[in-house]
């Protein structure tokens, strides 16, 4: 079975190579090749999963060394894979949801001339993410980490003929590089501290390192997670990333890129457990981001950007849970998986709506679409109910567990974190109900576009609706299945560990509180958008609303705090270079040139000039000699 682990990465990587290097001869069938190879990777993962289930819970980890990558003296880095319960969970999510997104893309990208290249990029994305979660050491993980960043750049900017898409791709790439610096520093600190960057020795010996070093490593890992998972303060790229094709949004938000940070923190749990300051920073980032993203999602009229704010918030829940240590690791991953189902379904549903509405993204120009798109309405609706935590659906089981874990932190901190998580649940119910009402209810509000073409809403083809139906089924049942006899907890506990904490509230009390805030959020949205006519143009709104439309001024802050100082620094360096460095160099050259020009006049080739010079020199020497004798 160990030999199959490498195939998980090799199969989609082969697809990327074929589709990107195979030339135009594959244009007519490239999308099928990419989809089949993504599906093949899922099948391999399912086979490995079945084999893993047949083993004892403490005998499930598999290792596979492919080759020695960098053997230099005492330094050794291997291309080696580790498949345990944690990485297997990600493998099934990445390949399963990724394959559904490939199938959906066959219909969605049907008329795109560069469809073969698009599927090549999708395969590359899967291969990089699988490498990231299967690596048995941080250095190889870093390769997958960078591969995901490259693939996201290519996919977000896939329609690079649009300046907004090209700008969004560059923004995502640059912001993520900031986080990547954190990961590279963390790896170097690991090597100087432990003499290796392989998971087993690093995590096993974490307790023996100084708390200061572990705190530094933990903070650098958190910086890396903030970049990939769009957490405060590196969250600004996520909304702009919606410029890519909708399947890209689903892939990035549900199954791959933004979940990488949660994986990194959970995998490095032993480091954070031994570094309470770094762990507290993780909790703070998660709590702030879950509220930040939720508030942003309330003010967006662009359906994809509203869902992007939702992703930021839901990943914030996961980061918060991961920061709680053994109390929350399992529930962070559980919510990550359930979120993979309902968020992928929501994004694909949004793409279906855009497909029917001539690529219109403004929800104020939708309305009443449930009559025209029943399958999209039902599947999107189930995803909506799951994300707000409607009783019995997937989000109910996973998000409630995170809220319980937040209270279980104990003391004042537990009340603050639990309160923040409950407030986030209320806001989630509000903005997602708003999305449902603006899109599928009320009177139709669509109008002809600039060229006079009026949308004619219709249901999407089966290649798009079938993946949406499958994801809707997962949105309904996955969380409940995970919770039967604590199945998911027992599955991950051997890898992540688990502690019940000390909650001041019972599980029933937390659930009751969650249901109350959910009802309040839904009621507020219904009162504002369900009972009143929706204007086609958004009113000016309050100061908070205007700030939320501008992503709570995150780009403005970055411009003032980073871009402006960077510009001033650059101008200063240019001035110093021109005036000082170039001045010294050019001044030296001018001095030498001027002196040479003057000396050159003494060497003019005329004998009479040389004779006069010799006579003058002789006269000076004689005069000097006579003067010295006289003295």
C-alpha atoms as one frame of an Amber mdcrd trajectory, in Angstrom:
protein
   0.000   0.000   0.000   2.905   2.371   0.648   3.627   2.443  -3.077   0.167
   3.862  -3.766   0.807   6.985  -1.683   3.129   8.488  -4.283   0.539   7.844
  -6.983  -1.878  10.177  -5.203   0.417  13.053  -6.168   1.815  11.592  -9.381
  -1.533  11.080 -11.135  -2.778  14.706 -11.094   0.796  15.890 -11.665   0.876
  13.726 -14.804  -2.395  15.325 -15.875  -0.936  18.794 -15.423   2.136  17.858
 -17.472   0.062  16.367 -20.294  -2.403  19.226 -20.497   0.130  22.038 -20.196
   2.797  20.521 -22.431   0.733  18.373 -24.809  -0.148  21.167 -27.181  -3.315
  21.912 -29.121  -3.802  18.274 -30.119  -5.407  17.763 -26.689  -7.761  20.749
 -26.904 -10.831  18.640 -27.662 -10.348  16.145 -24.862  -8.131  17.851 -22.295
 -11.030  18.459 -19.926 -11.847  14.747 -19.916  -8.211  13.804 -19.275  -7.975
  16.212 -16.345 -11.251  15.023 -14.831 -10.462  11.320 -15.216  -7.045  11.706
 -13.618  -8.511  13.710 -10.716 -11.067  10.933 -10.268  -8.315   8.310 -10.431
  -6.518  10.043  -7.577  -9.740   9.900  -5.550 -10.083   6.173  -6.250  -6.516
   5.578  -5.053  -7.319   7.566  -1.930 -10.463   5.494  -1.342  -8.446   2.261
  -1.642  -5.910   3.521   0.886  -8.736   4.646   3.161 -10.336   1.192   3.071
  -6.983  -0.384   3.918  -6.481   2.089   6.774  -9.878   1.224   8.254  -8.766
  -2.406   8.451  -5.861  -1.515  10.735  -5.797  -0.757  14.451  -6.216   2.916
  15.342  -2.584   3.191  16.485  -1.222   1.224  13.522  -2.689   3.239  10.661
   0.186   5.516   9.704   2.064   4.599   6.515   5.423   5.976   5.355   6.841
   5.900   1.870  10.282   7.190   0.920  10.580   7.977  -2.780  14.220   9.119
  -2.955  16.871  11.125  -1.123  16.376  14.657  -2.256  19.337  16.538  -0.744
  22.006  14.299   0.867  24.915  16.621   1.687  27.263  15.607   4.506  25.228
  15.428   7.695  22.321  17.225   6.044  19.622  15.041   4.532  16.250  15.863
   3.020  14.045  13.139   1.555  11.055  13.120  -0.721   8.978  10.977   1.614
   5.286  10.728   2.381   3.329  10.163   5.571  -0.275   8.964   5.405  -2.130
   8.961   8.698  -5.679   9.787   9.779  -5.130  13.545   9.449  -3.574  13.482
   5.996  -6.096  10.852   4.822  -8.949  13.188   5.771  -7.446  15.875   3.567
  -6.714  13.431   0.738 -10.361  12.383   0.507 -11.581  15.971   0.727  -9.127
  17.325  -1.843  -9.606  14.553  -4.394 -13.345  14.045  -3.790 -14.480  17.661
  -3.882 -11.754  18.444  -6.426 -13.111  15.810  -8.805 -16.641  17.196  -8.478
 -15.318  20.654  -9.306 -13.561  19.201 -12.369 -16.854  17.685 -13.526 -18.675
  20.963 -12.933 -15.996  22.832 -14.897 -16.678  20.735 -18.006 -19.970  22.558
 -18.417 -18.983  25.865 -16.896 -15.899  26.325 -19.099 -17.454  24.752 -22.203
 -17.013  27.794 -24.417 -13.622  28.915 -23.161 -10.921  28.615 -25.812  -8.267
  27.833 -23.198 -10.190  25.096 -21.426  -7.363  22.561 -21.742  -4.974  24.877
 -19.938  -7.573  25.547 -17.254  -7.880  21.851 -16.472  -4.099  21.570 -16.463
  -3.968  24.256 -13.788  -6.695  22.459 -11.807  -4.656  19.241 -11.885  -1.554
  21.156 -10.826  -3.509  22.612  -7.904  -4.588  19.156  -6.734  -1.074  17.748
  -7.047   0.449  20.618  -5.050  -2.150  20.390  -2.293  -1.751  16.617  -2.036
   2.018  17.037  -1.790   1.482  19.556   0.995  -0.673  17.262   3.154   1.247
  14.045   2.428   4.805  15.300   3.038   6.503  13.786   6.076   8.701  16.840
   6.633   8.326  20.595   6.638  10.731  21.179   3.746   8.733  19.000   1.354
   5.544  20.544   2.744   7.041  23.905   1.754   7.375  22.712  -1.841   3.671
  21.841  -1.928   2.916  25.126  -0.152   4.655  27.089  -2.903   3.047  24.919
  -5.574  -0.389  25.825  -4.267   0.601  29.485  -4.369   1.748  29.179  -7.983
  -1.386  27.312  -9.065  -3.637  29.840  -7.332  -1.835  32.667  -9.143  -2.393
  30.958 -12.478  -6.060  30.200 -11.794  -7.077  33.513 -10.227  -5.500  35.326
 -13.176  -6.737  32.799 -15.744  -8.724  35.506 -17.540  -5.700  37.781 -17.571
  -7.158  39.839 -20.405  -9.201  41.480 -17.622  -6.988  43.959 -15.755  -8.906
  43.233 -12.542  -8.089  39.519 -12.796  -4.411  40.136 -13.478  -4.241  42.540
 -10.528  -6.059  40.099  -8.226  -3.632  37.305  -9.131  -0.634  39.497  -8.369
  -2.171  40.619  -5.097  -2.825  37.039  -3.980   0.698  36.026  -4.952   2.403
  38.918  -3.156   0.355  38.694   0.064   0.985  34.964   0.217   4.712  35.541
  -0.174   4.615  37.437   3.107   3.197  34.370   4.816   5.648  32.114   3.009
   8.546  34.031   4.541   7.120  33.005   7.915   7.104  29.341   6.946  10.669
  29.456   5.610  11.911  31.116   8.827  10.040  28.521  10.903  11.735  25.702
   8.993  15.170  27.242   9.526  14.451  27.667  13.235  13.364  24.034  13.422
  16.595  22.859  11.853  18.762  24.919  14.183  16.723  23.753  17.185  16.146
  20.066  16.421  18.725  19.343  13.704  15.942  18.164  11.387  12.640  19.264
   9.879  10.969  15.838   9.690   7.624  15.749  11.505   8.289  12.829  13.843
  11.497  14.013  15.554  10.450  17.671  15.589   7.043  17.058  17.143   8.251
  14.322  19.482  11.032  16.501  20.883   9.060  19.752  21.036   8.742  19.475
  24.820  12.538  19.483  25.168  13.107  22.790  23.358  13.010  26.167  25.057
   9.655  27.924  25.159  11.148  31.002  23.514  12.275  29.083  20.450   8.972
  27.238  20.220   7.079  30.530  20.478   9.137  31.969  17.629   8.501  28.876
  15.491   4.796  28.937  16.351   4.407  32.608  15.460   6.141  32.087  12.126
   3.883  29.113  11.380   0.889  31.291  12.262   2.110  33.988   9.865   2.267
  31.357   7.128  -1.243  30.155   7.984  -2.586  33.720   7.895  -1.327  34.104
   4.335  -2.721  30.878   2.907  -5.950  30.868   4.927  -6.694  34.591   4.478
  -6.683  35.431   8.175  -6.116  38.852   9.711  -3.809  40.627   8.899  -3.120
  38.872   5.549  -6.741  38.520   4.447  -6.936  41.253   1.820  -6.359  38.999
  -1.205  -9.351  36.691  -0.750 -12.149  38.957  -1.957 -10.219  40.038  -5.048
  -9.515  36.371  -5.861 -13.162  36.103  -6.972 -11.997  37.482 -10.329 -11.065
  33.930 -11.308 -13.605  31.513 -12.819 -16.168  30.315 -10.267 -14.822  26.708
 -10.120 -11.528  28.229  -8.985 -13.327  29.988  -6.144 -14.911  26.702  -5.093
 -11.569  24.878  -5.247  -9.645  27.530  -3.333 -12.307  28.088  -0.677 -13.572
  24.574  -0.073 -11.003  21.897  -0.753  -7.537  23.331  -1.048  -5.729  26.576
  -0.506  -7.458  28.278   2.415  -7.551  25.041   4.402  -3.759  24.686   4.244
  -3.216  26.979   7.224  -5.581  24.939   9.397  -3.699  21.784   8.413  -0.326
  23.381   9.206  -1.370  24.462  12.715  -3.078  21.160  13.502  -0.144  19.112
  12.201   2.202  21.244  14.320   0.029  20.863  17.404   2.870  19.656  19.630
   4.758  22.906  18.992   1.775  25.086  19.849   0.883  22.991  22.901   4.349
  23.735  24.304   4.198  27.444  23.365   1.148  28.992  25.078   1.898  32.509
  23.810   1.894  31.337  20.195  -1.269  29.339  20.883  -2.943  32.438  22.316
  -2.003  34.345  19.161  -3.700  31.657  17.047  -6.878  31.964  19.126  -6.850
  35.760  18.818  -6.386  35.654  15.052  -9.228  33.156  14.641 -11.647  35.069
  16.864 -10.947  38.412  15.163 -11.159  36.951  11.666 -14.418  35.064  12.189
 -16.080  38.379  13.085 -14.154  40.386  10.483 -15.185  38.115   7.610 -18.787
  37.890   8.781 -19.167  41.680   8.917 -17.656  42.035   5.447 -20.042  39.380
   4.092 -23.048  41.393   5.321 -22.354  44.354   3.027 -21.401  42.706  -0.272
 -23.836  42.760  -3.188 -21.493  40.632  -5.321 -22.636  37.057  -4.607 -19.133
  35.596  -4.830 -17.596  38.273  -2.606 -20.324  37.709  -0.011 -19.351  34.029
  -0.004 -15.667  35.014   0.162 -16.342  36.950   3.368 -18.147  33.851   4.619
 -15.106  31.690   3.892 -12.846  34.073   5.766 -15.202  33.846   8.739 -15.592
  30.062   8.659 -11.833  29.535   8.410 -11.632  31.870  11.404 -13.765  29.364
  13.332 -11.331  26.608  12.355  -8.272  28.646  13.349  -9.946  29.509  16.653
 -10.593  25.817  17.320  -7.025  24.879  16.369  -5.737  27.536  18.755  -7.628
  25.884  21.590  -5.197  22.968  21.404  -6.389  19.436  22.155  -9.816  20.847
  23.061 -10.403  21.953  19.482  -8.063  20.225  16.999 -10.590  17.523  16.073
 -13.438  20.004  15.689 -11.324  22.356  13.560 -10.784  19.544  11.052 -14.378
  18.334  11.335 -15.670  21.801  10.464 -13.094  22.017   7.694 -14.536  18.883
   6.084 -18.206  19.837   6.473 -17.341  23.330   5.228 -15.737  21.697   2.200
 -19.123  20.249   1.238 -21.403  23.198   1.820 -19.028  25.950   0.724 -18.156
  24.135  -2.510 -21.880  23.667  -3.106 -22.572  27.344  -2.426 -19.865  28.534
  -4.820 -20.940  26.121  -7.547 -24.513  27.285  -6.974 -23.358  30.885  -7.353
 -21.621  29.896 -10.584 -24.842  28.273 -11.793 -26.735  31.506 -11.105 -24.103
  33.556 -12.914 -24.214  31.091 -15.826 -27.953  31.737 -16.129 -27.688  35.513
 -15.636 -25.106  36.403 -18.293 -22.313  36.452 -15.683 -24.076  39.075 -13.581
 -22.797  38.967  -9.974 -24.862  41.739  -8.373 -27.531  40.084  -6.220 -29.654
  43.224  -6.384 -30.215  42.352 -10.037 -31.453  38.826  -9.309 -34.677  38.006
  -7.461 -37.213  35.183  -7.819 -34.746  32.744  -9.389 -36.158  29.768  -7.470
 -38.906  29.530 -10.101 -36.436  29.251 -12.966 -33.634  27.241 -11.347 -35.211
  24.672  -8.987 -32.186  22.366  -8.698 -29.822  25.251  -8.038 -32.283  26.697
  -5.518 -32.637  23.446  -3.573 -28.929  22.582  -3.520 -27.892  26.140  -2.687
 -30.604  26.259  -0.045 -29.311  23.116   1.636 -25.822  24.593   1.667 -27.283
  27.756   3.209 -29.020  25.786   5.953 -25.813  23.852   6.625 -23.587  26.909
   6.954 -25.923  28.744   9.336 -26.061  25.654  11.556 -29.660  24.551  11.014
 -30.360  21.606  13.346 -29.408  18.239  11.895 -27.352  19.520   8.945 -23.580
  19.324   8.729 -22.724  22.794   9.978 -24.853  22.271  13.060 -22.684  19.374
  14.221 -19.294  20.928  13.510 -19.784  24.624  14.299 -21.624  23.926  17.544
 -18.696  21.776  18.650 -16.333  24.693  18.074 -18.562  27.011  20.078 -18.654
  24.433  22.880 -14.859  24.103  22.723 -14.507  27.901  22.941 -16.521  27.975
  26.164 -14.542  24.938  27.399 -11.395  27.071  27.393 -12.614  28.117  30.807
 -12.477  31.350  32.775 -12.957  34.817  31.350 -11.177  33.816  28.160 -13.699
  31.049  27.566 -16.636  33.444  27.940 -15.047  35.964  25.562 -14.239  33.364
  22.900 -17.587  31.631  23.250 -19.380  34.967  23.000 -17.421  35.878  19.856
 -18.272  32.509  18.297 -21.977  32.968  19.122 -21.962  36.484  17.693 -20.327
  35.139  14.534 -23.089  32.531  14.254 -25.751  35.266  14.459 -24.054  37.366
  11.774 -23.598  34.260   9.584 -27.324  33.570   9.768 -27.999  37.197   8.811
 -25.732  37.538   5.783 -26.470  34.080   4.360 -30.229  34.666   4.687 -29.646
  37.959   2.901 -27.913  36.105   0.052 -30.822  33.633  -0.221 -33.493  36.344
  -0.201 -31.740  38.617  -2.706 -31.050  35.764  -5.102 -33.988  33.387  -5.010
 -36.944  35.258  -3.490 -38.926  38.391  -4.189 -39.713  39.865  -7.572 -37.351
  39.635 -10.499 -35.047  42.629 -10.686 -32.868  41.833 -13.663 -32.517  44.347
 -16.467 -30.921  44.296 -19.941 -27.159  44.729 -19.989 -25.277  47.522 -21.763
 -25.740  45.751 -25.098 -29.472  45.337 -24.560 -29.387  41.594 -23.782 -31.852
  40.638 -21.072 -31.009  37.540 -19.000 -33.155  34.451 -19.519 -32.686  32.409
 -16.333 -32.561  28.662 -16.883 -31.278  25.602 -15.089 -27.675  24.620 -15.677
 -26.704  21.441 -17.576 -26.376  18.137 -15.750 -22.561  18.328 -15.723 -23.003
  21.283 -13.384 -26.061  20.223 -11.384 -24.903  16.659 -10.553 -21.829  17.852
  -8.579 -24.082  20.377  -6.830 -26.490  17.585  -5.825 -23.670  15.393  -4.490
 -22.274  18.287  -2.451 -25.763  19.067  -1.135 -26.053  15.482   0.105 -22.747
  15.919   1.947 -23.971  19.248   3.338 -26.959  17.466   4.842 -25.537  14.186
   6.131 -21.741  14.448   6.612 -21.790  16.138  10.008 -24.362  13.727  11.409
 -22.404  10.708  10.210 -19.222  12.091  11.769 -21.024  12.528  15.087 -22.479
   9.014  15.375 -20.666   7.441  18.328 -18.119  10.281  18.064 -16.781   8.607
  14.920 -14.744  11.560  13.670 -13.302  12.262  17.113 -12.182   8.651  17.499
 -10.740   8.742  13.975  -8.468  11.762  14.553  -7.728  11.512  18.264  -4.700
   9.170  17.851  -3.017  11.875  15.750  -4.245  15.147  17.255  -5.134  14.133
  20.789  -8.250  15.403  22.518  -9.246  17.044  25.794 -12.766  17.955  26.934
 -11.719  21.156  28.687 -13.780  22.759  31.426 -16.927  24.356  30.023 -19.181
  26.388  32.342 -22.125  25.523  30.073 -23.632  22.213  29.091 -23.780  21.143
  25.457 -27.563  21.599  25.543 -27.200  25.179  26.795 -24.708  26.027  24.045
 -26.990  24.514  21.417 -29.963  26.451  22.754 -27.964  29.684  22.669 -26.831
  28.963  19.116 -30.420  28.358  17.996 -31.533  31.645  19.562 -28.858  33.740
  17.828 -29.512  31.863  14.565 -33.187  32.759  14.745 -32.335  36.386  15.505
 -30.012  36.618  12.510 -32.563  35.068  10.141 -35.349  37.287  11.476 -33.312
  40.469  11.012 -32.446  39.544   7.436 -36.084  38.663   6.674 -37.283  41.959
   8.143 -34.823  43.928   6.023 -34.899  42.018   2.723 -37.889  39.681   2.798
 -40.656  42.101   3.727 -39.491  45.141   1.810 -38.798  45.837  -1.858 -35.092
  45.538  -2.649 -33.699  48.597  -4.472 -31.504  47.865  -7.463 -28.926  50.291
  -6.109 -27.682  49.879  -2.560 -28.456  52.793  -0.242 -25.537  54.713   1.221
 -25.899  53.019   4.579 -24.246  53.618   7.932 -20.571  54.270   8.524 -20.045
  50.572   9.408 -21.873  49.482   6.251 -19.736  51.715   4.064 -16.598  50.453
   5.781 -17.717  46.825   5.317 -18.252  47.435   1.604 -14.606  48.491   1.525
 -13.622  45.294   3.354 -13.410  47.162   6.673 -10.742  49.378   5.127  -8.196
  46.568   4.957  -6.784  47.778   1.641  -6.792  51.376   2.905  -4.859  50.283
   5.987  -2.378  48.305   3.879  -1.932  51.311   1.618  -1.217  53.656   4.529
   0.794  51.223   6.664   2.728  49.358   3.978   2.401  50.768   0.458   2.988
  54.442   1.289   6.017  53.801   3.540   7.332  51.433   0.889   6.982  54.119
  -1.748   8.740  56.682   0.447  11.487  54.198   1.244  11.922  53.419  -2.446
  12.056  57.099  -3.366  14.600  57.701  -0.601  16.772  54.829  -1.776  16.552
  56.092  -5.365  17.580  59.576  -4.214  20.520  58.185  -2.234  21.491  56.032
  -5.201  21.373  58.951  -7.619  22.901  61.618  -5.428  25.317  59.707  -3.197
  26.271  56.425  -4.857  26.089  57.692  -8.424  27.593  61.005  -7.256  30.673
  59.301  -5.825  31.092  57.036  -8.842  30.429  59.730 -11.430  32.467  62.320
  -9.482  35.469  60.002  -9.339  35.171  59.314 -13.046  34.844  63.034 -13.841
  37.877  63.886 -11.702  40.013  61.280 -13.401  38.722  62.368 -16.789  39.404
  66.075 -16.087  42.902  65.409 -14.760  43.647  63.187 -17.729  42.475  65.882
 -20.100  44.822  68.413 -18.553  47.774  66.043 -18.438  47.138  65.108 -22.020
  48.006  68.675 -23.098  51.586  68.041 -21.975  51.872  65.166 -24.410  51.024
  66.913 -27.716  53.815  65.447 -29.920  55.589  68.761 -30.704  59.415  68.763
 -30.160  59.510  72.492 -29.459  57.032  72.071 -26.629  59.104  69.310 -25.099
  62.282  71.465 -25.483  60.672  74.417 -23.732  59.504  72.054 -20.953  62.979
  70.648 -20.570  64.490  74.142 -20.536  61.976  75.324 -17.985  62.546  72.272
 -15.791  66.302  72.729 -15.955  65.962  76.399 -15.033  63.821  75.505 -12.027
  66.322  72.898 -10.829  69.271  75.323 -11.197  67.406  78.077  -9.366  66.452
  75.696  -6.575  70.081  74.524  -6.231  71.466  78.050  -6.055  68.821  79.007
  -3.526  69.698  76.092  -1.275  73.419  76.905  -1.392  72.743  80.540  -0.548
  70.754  79.508   2.471
